[in-house]
Amino acid sequence: MLKSIVKRIELILPVIGIIVLFYLLKSIGIEDIANAMSEVDPSMFAISALMVFIRKPIGAYKWYLLTRFQDFDIPYSK
C-alpha cells in the first residue's frame, strides 16, 4: 500500500514541476529571463555552478556517515 502511494507521488511530482516551470516561464516571460541571464557575470556563474557540484557529493557523504553511525542500512540501488 505504502509503496503504491510512493510510486504515484514519484510520477506526479515531476509533472507538477513541469507545470510550475511552464507557468513561471509564461508569467515572467522568456525574453525577461534571457535579459537577466545575459547580465550574469560568467565567472561568478561558473564559480556558483562549481560550488553546487562540489556540495552534492559532500552532502551525500554526510548522510552516508550519519546513517552508518546510526547502524541504518540503506541500499543505494533500486
N, C-alpha and C positions, 0 to 999 in steps of 0.2 A: 504494500500500500504506500509506504513512505517513498520507496524507490520510484513508483509511478508518478508521484507528485513531484519529486525532484526532476525526473525526466521531462515532465511538462514545463516546469519552470525553466529548465535548460533550453527548451525550444522557444519559449515565449520571450525570455529576456533579450536575445539578440534582435528579435522583431521589434520590441519596444525601443531598443537602442537605435535601430534604423529609422523608426518613425520620428523619434525625438531629433535625430540628426537632420532629417529632411525638413522638419518643422523649423529648426533653427536656421538652416540654410535659406529657407523661404522667407522667414521673418526678418533676418538680418540682411540677406542679400549676398550673393556670391561676389559681386563687384566690391562691396564694402570689405568683405573678408580678404579678397585679393589685395586691395589697397592697404589694409592693415598689415598683411604678411609682407608686402613689398617694403614696408618701413622697418622691418625687423633687421637688426644687425646680424649678419651671417655668422660671425664668430661667437656671439652670445647664444645664438640658436644652436650652434654645434656644441658648445660647452654644456648647455642645458640638456641636449639630447644624450650626450656622453654620460652626464650625471644620472639620467634615467636608466640607461643601460647598465651602469655600474651598480646602481641601487637595487635593481631587481634581484640579481643573484645574491647580494648581501642579505636582503630581506628573506629570501628563500632559505639561506643558510641559517639565519637567526631562528626561523621557525623549525628547521631541522633540529637545531640544538635544543630548543625548548621542548619539542616532542620527545626527543631522545632522553632528556633529563627526567621527564615525567613517565618514562617507560611506556610510551604510547606509540605503537607500531602503525605507521601509515604506509600502505602500498603506493608506490609512485607511478605505477602503470595501471591502466584500466583493462 
